[in-house]
Amino acid sequence: MLETVKALTSEYDMLPQGERVLCALSGGADSMCLLHLLTQLGREEGFHVYAAHYNHHLRGEESERDAAFVAQWCEQHHIPCTIGEGDVAGQAAQLGQGVEETARHMRYAFLEDTARRLGCSRIATAHNADDNLETLLLHLTRGAGLHGLAGIPPRRGAIVRPLLTTSREEIGAYLERHGIAHVEDSTNTDEGYARNKLRSQVVPVLRQLNPRVIERSAETMAYLRADNDFLNAQAAMACSHARWAEDDLVIEARYIADLPAAIAPRAVRRLMELTGDGNTDCSAAHLKAVAELARGEDPSAVVFLPNGRLAQRVYQELLITTQQAPAALETTPLVLEGDTAPAGTEWRCSCRTVICPLPEERREGACYLNPEQTEGVPVLRQRQTGDELALPGRDTKTLKKLMIEHKIPRRDRERIPVLADEGGVLAVAGFGPHRARMASPGQPAWEVVFWKER
């Protein structure tokens, strides 16, 4: 088992030496195995492990029991543990969403926020090989393309899954061998959930047909994932011909129309990602409709898409745009010790007082500003006419020119927070600090980090 985990984590660069790894810890068998395994590997390979538990408040006293268990276990084993909580049921009702979907969104938002606060470059979750087979079966029963049949990816950005090739049976044996306690989630036996019904009724039959069905399905998904990655790469090449024209993403329709049927919908999804910050929410029907729009002869046809977007044919070009302008960013005073979340933008900002470190010791993406160089109360605001930014080692340019050079659509330019005071620009989200406002190593400084909410 250990060698299997090491091979997977090495292949996908999951556990970089010298970095911090946040372990998502429910208290169940899988996550307790993962935490124990990570602490062992961390000592061997030189990375640091932190834990985080999210209380969904969905199972009454059982939820409280789980939170108390992980807190006590981590304290006994000297593992830093962050406990978060949220009213998932209330949030789901307010948004009109399913409880499982809302729980997942809130949990991952908590994990990403905790990782950012602790400086963790990876978030490890305890998905295992059995989970992957169940996911494949769920996608198969609901209908899915190659992307869905490829199962759970071993890594997606900072999210890593070291146990994805490890079976639930191996995890149980590991816990018993090392004497590791865990808690049981009573909902795991509730066959009102489709996954639990597959686990208790379908997977045992598959095991009778082939005792190694877990391993064989993992191999199959790996093959499908490789094919899927190749097709996505072909689609991305076609989308490289797209360009921004003010508020619209524009591509000659022929670049989509001439693609094979296996690639055209993927190219459309890629265009959606470029206009929607990676979130498409597009069904196969939406993707097919846009591909047909590119192949059609109507010079002014339109396809309406989720999240207020639309695709429009304008003679020989295909435009992806928004149906209405987004809300403007509201000017908001900077919270000097904590987070600032201005309305009208997905950008967020954290600030804390530190001693400015040497360049090689600084957090990636952080701006280190000199408080003594500020005039008045710093605020996060939208750009203003005449705003200038002199990035370290570069010439001074207006923000308008910088944003045009970086091909930022006009509709997004007013939503990028500018940190400024009465004397002008201090830093700009996604760009960096003004060099005249930076602190020197050893000086008191404001460590400012910008990030986008999920």
N, C-alpha and C positions, 0 to 999 in steps of 0.2 A: 504493500500500500504506500509506504513512504517513498519508494522509488518512483511509483506511478505519479504521485503528487509532485515530486521534484521534477520529473520530466515535463509535466504539463506547465508548471509555473515557470520553468526555464524557457520553454518554447514560446510562451506569450509574455515574457518579461513581467511577471506578476508581482514579484517580491524583490525590488531593487535594493541592493546593498546600501546601507547608510540612510535609507528613507524610513518614513513612518507609515505603518499599515493599520487601517481601522477595520476591526472585525465586527461585522453585524452579528449581534448576539441575542438570540431569542431565549436561550436557556434550554432549548430542545437538544436532542441527541446530536443532530448534524452540526449545529453551531458550537456546541461545547467541544465536539471533536475538532472542529476547525480551529477554535481558539487555542486549545491545548497544543495542537500540531503547529500552529503558527509560532507559539512561544518557543517550542523546541527548535524549529527552523530558524527563528530569529536569533537565537543564541549562536547557532552554527554559522549562519550566513550574514549576520551583521545588520539586521533591520530591527526596527522597534515596533512593538505591538500595542495597540490601544483597543478598547472595546466600547461598543455603543449599543444600548438597548432602548427600543421604543415601545412604550405602553399604549396600546390602541384603545384601552378601556372598553373592550368588546365582550369580555368574559368574566366580568364582575370580580369576585375575590380571586379567581384563578389568575387574572391579569396582574393583580397586586402581588400574588405569590411569586409569579415569574420574575417581576422586577426586583423583589426583595432577594430572591435566590441568586440572580446574576450579580447583584451588587455585593452580596456577602461573599460569593465565590471569588470574585475579582479582588476584593479587599484581602481575603486570605492568601491569595496568590500574587499580591502586589502588582496587579495589572490595572492601570488607570481605566476607569469605566465611566462613561457619560450616560445618564438616564434621561430620556425624553418622553413626552406624553402628549396626547391630543385626543380631542373628542371626534373620533372618526365617524361614528354614527350621525352625530349632529351635522358635521361637515358634509357628509354624503346626502343627507336630507336637504340641506340648504342648496347644494349644487345640483340636485336631481341626478346624482350618479349612483352606481352600485357601491356597496360597502367595500367589497374586495378591491375595486379599482381605486377608491378613495384612500383606503388603508395603504396600498402600495405607494401611491403618490406622496402621501404624508410621511411615510416611513423613509422613502428615498430622499425626500427633501431634508428631513432631519439628519440622515447619514451624511449627505453632501455638505450641509452646514457644519456639522461636527467635524468632518474631515478638514474643511477649510479652516476652522478655528484652531485645530490642533496641528495644522501643517502636514496632514497625511496625504501622500501622493496616490494611495490606493485604498479602495474600499473592498474588503473581501466578504463575499456572501457564501453561504454553505450549501448552495445547490449541488446535488449529487447526481450520479449516473441514473438512479431510479427516477429522480425528478425529471431528468431529460427525456427518458422514455415516456413518462406520463405526459409531458408537454407535447411530444411528437404525436401521441395518440389523440390528445385533445384537439390539436390542429387538424389532424386527419379527419376526425369526426365532424368538425365544424367546417371543413373545407379550407385549403391553404395552398399557396404556391410553394415554390422552392424555398423561399425565405422562411416560411413557417415550418416546413418539413426538415429544415436544417437544425431545428432544435434551439437550445439555449447556447449562445456564444460563450466560449471560455472567458473572453474579455470584451468589454465594451467601454472604451475610454479608460476611466479610472476604476470602473467596476470590474473586479476579477473574481473568478470562481475556482479556487484551487482543488475542490473536491469533485469537480464535474465528471471525472473519469473514475471515481471511487463509488462503489456500490453501498447501499444502505446496510447490507450484511457486513461488509468490511468495517463500516463505521461502528456498528454495534460491537463487533469483536475488539476494535481499538479501545472503546470506552471501557469494556470489561477488563481488558488486559491492563489498563492503566488506572483502574478504579475511579473513573470520572463520573460524578453524579450528573443527572440532568432532570428536567421536568417534562411532563407529557401534556400536550395540548389536546383537550377533550374533543375539540372540533375535528381532529384528524380521523376520527372514526365515524363522523357524521356523513352518511352516504347521500345526504341532500346535496353535497358538493360533488360535481362531476369528477373531479380529480380523485376524490376518495373512493368513488364507485369504481373507477378504472383500477385503482390500486388494489382494492379488495376482491374484485370480481374478474377483471380482464387480464391483468398482469399474471396472476397465478396460472391461468390457462396457457398463456404464452410461454411461461416457464416450463410447463409440462411438455409443450411442443419442442422447446429448445431451452435447456437449463442455462445456456449462456446468452439468452436473449438480450440481457443488459449490455454485455460487451459487444455483441453483434450489431445492435441498434446504434451504439455509440460510434462504431466504425462507419456505419452507413451514413449517419448524420455528418460525420467529418468529411466524407466524400461529397455529400450534397452541399455542405458549407463551402468547400473549395470551388465547386461549380458555381454556386451563387456569387461568390466573391469575384470570379472571373467575369460573369455577365454584368455585375454591377460596375466593374472597371470599364467594360466596353461602353456602358451607358454614360459613365462619367466623362469618357473621351468625347462622346457626341455633345454633351452639355458644355464642354469647354468652349464651344462656339458662341455661347450665350454672352450677352453684354447688358450692362445696365444703361438705360436711357431715362434719366430722371427717376420717376417713380416706378418704372416698369422693367421687368426682366424680359429681354427680347432675344429671340433666336429665329433664324430662318426656318420656316416650317419644314423644309426639305430635310433638315438634319434629323428631325424626328420621323417624318413620313417614310424615309428610306431605310429605317432600321428594321431588322427582323422582328417578328412578333414576340420573340422571347426577350428582346432588349428595349423596345419602344416604351412599354409601361414603366420600366425601371428608369429610363431617361426622364419621363414625366415626373416620377416620384423625386428624382434628383432635383429637378427644377423647382418642385414644391418645397423641398428642403432649403434650397437657396433663398427662397422668399419667405420662409416661415421659421427660421432659426432651428431647423432640424426636425420640426414637428409637422407631420403632414396630415394625419387624420384622414387620409384619402382611402376610399375603398377601391377595389379592383375596377368597379364600374366607373368611378371618377377617372382613374388612370386611362382606362380604355377610351372614354369619351374624349379626353384631351388628345390622345394619339389619333383618333379618328378626325378630330378637328384639324390636326396638322395635315392629314391626308385628303381632307375634303376640298371642295371647290368654292364654297361660300366665302366671299372675301370679308365678311363682317360677322361671322357666327361667334357665339359666346357659350362657354360652359361655366356654370356657377359651381364653386368649390367650397369646402368647409372653411371655417375661420375667417369668413369675410373676404375670401379671395376669388378671383375669376381668371379664366383663360380666354383670350380673345384672338380671333384671327383678323389680322389687318393686312389684306392682300397677301403678299408672300411671306409675311412674318407672323410668328406666334408670340403673343404677349401674355405674361403672367403678372398680375397686378392685384391691388387691393380694391375692394368696393368702396371704401371710405377711408379718409385720413385718420390715423391713430391719434389718441389724445396727446396733448402736449405735456412735456415734463413740467412738474410744479417745482418752483424754487423752494428748497428745504435746507435749514441750517444743518451743518455737519455735527453729528454726535461724536464728541472727541474721545469717548471711551465706550465704544459699542458699535452697533450697526445703524446705518441710515438707509431708509427705503423710500425714495421719492415717488410720488404718484406719477403715472404717465410714462413709466419706463420699466423694463424688466431688469435694468441694472440696479445693483445694490452696492453698498460701500461699507467697509469696516475700518475703524480707526482705533489705534491704541498708542500710548506713549511708551517709547523705548529709547535705548541708547543706540544710535545709528551704528550698525555693524559694518565690518569691512565688506567690500563688494562681493567677495567669494562666499560670504556667510549670509547673504541676504536672501529672504524668501523670494521665490520666483514670482514675478509680476507685482511685487510690492513697490510702492513709492515711499521714499523717506524724505519728509519735508521738514524744514527748519521752522519751528513755531515763532522764532524771533523775527522771521522775515515776513510774517503775516500782518495785515492791516485790517482790523475789525474782525467780525465773526465770519469764518469761512462758510460758504453755502454750496450746495449742489444745484446747478441751474442749467438751462439750455444755453447753447452758444449764442453769442451776441455779435452784431456787426463790429468788426475790428479786433475781435479776440485773436491773440497770437500765442503760439507755443514754440518754444525753443527746446526740443528734445536733446538729451545729452549727446554731444558729438555731432549735432546736426544744425543746419541753418534755421533761423527763425522764419516761421511761415504762419499765415493766417489759418485758422481752423477750417475755413471754407476750402482753401486750397488743399490742405492735408486730407480732408474727407473726400474731395474729388479725386485726388491721387490714389486713395485707397478704395476707390469705387464704391463708396457708401451711398446707397440710394438717398435721394433728397428726403423722402418721407421718414427716414431713420435718423437723419442728422440732428433733428431737434430733440431726439429722445436719448442722445448720448450725453450723460452727465458731465458737466464741466465743473470742477472744483475751483472756486474762485473766492477772492476777497475784494476789498475796496481797491486794491492795487492791481487787480487783474487775475490772470489764470495761474493756478497752482499746479493743477494736473488735469488730465482728461482721460476718462474711462476708455480702455482699449488702446490708448496711445502711450501714456506715461507722464512723468513730471516735467514741469518747466525747470530747466537746469539752474536758473537763478534762484529758485526757491528750495533747492535740495539741501539737506543737512550733510555735514561732513562726518566721517567715521569718528566715534567718540562723543559726538554732540547729542544732547537730548533731541528726539525727533518724533514726529507723528508717522507711524507706519500705516499707510493707507493702501487697502487692497480693494479693487473693484472686481465684481463677478456678476454673472447673469443668473437670475433665478431659473430653475428648471421649468 
